[in-house]
Amino acid sequence: MAVSNLDMHALFVLGDLRAKLVKQFQTRFVYVTEQTPEGIYIAEIDTETAMVVDDKQHLELKVGDHFRAAVLPSREGGKFELKFRDIKLTVYGLGDYAFVSSAEGQGILFKEGHSVMLVFAANEQLQEGLTKTLKAVTGKAAKWRKGELVTFKASE
């Protein structure tokens, strides 16, 4: 039987990451993208219409019925699980995420395998060039060549 625990290092690192993610949802328009070798998926979340619940006690963030992020125990000491619709991503700590910013806003880029997920808090609603803007922000930390993720520049 596997033993799961949440060690203090994971609690602080991943708990801090969850707190920074909560700040992303304090803006009105948040964009979530998933970029894989197959392509890019983009969704807009209007935080005025989607209920944002910050459960500090359980280290969880829920946005409407579609987005959930939580710090959970694991055999490695802790993991950060992100779920968005059918997309599920697990971050185990340092090296799996990057903080990115542009004139349009700021975001957190999460990496798992050959996929990246961007949670981008826009200063205002992106009307034109949505895909181009979000790909450019992703490109600040993740480099793609011929559809493959070749480099990922983590923040910590």
C-alpha positions, 0 to 999 in steps of 0.5 A, a space after each residue: 500500500 502506498 503511503 501519501 504525505 504532505 511534507 513541509 517543503 511541499 506545503 510551503 512551495 505548492 501552497 505559495 504557488 496556489 496563493 499566486 494562482 488565486 491572485 490570477 483570479 482576482 482580475 475579471 478575465 482569465 484565460 486558460 490555455 493548453 498547448 500540446 504537440 497536437 495544438 492549442 486549446 483556449 478558454 476565457 473565464 469571466 470571474 464576475 459570472 464564475 464563482 471563485 472559491 478560495 478554500 485556504 484550509 484545504 489548499 484548494 481553489 475552485 472556479 465555477 464547475 470547470 477549474 480546480 487547483 489543489 495541493 494534495 499529498 503524494 508519495 513524493 511529499 506533495 503535488 499540485 493538481 490542476 483540473 480544467 474541463 477534461 484537462 488534468 495536470 500534476 505539478 510536483 514542485 520546482 522546475 514545473 512552472 514559470 511566471 510570465 508577463 506581458 503588456 496584456 497581463 501576467 500568467 503562470 505556466 505549468 508543464 507536465 511532459 510535453 504539455 503546458 497549461 497557461 493561466 493568464 490574468 488579462 488586464 482587460 478582455 482580449 478582443 483581437 489576436 487572442 491566440 497570437 497573444 497567448 502563444 507569445 506569452 507561453 513562448 516566454 518560458 516554453 519553446 516549441 519546434 516542429 510541434 514539440 516542446 524542446 525547452 522550458 525555462 522554469 522560474 524557480 
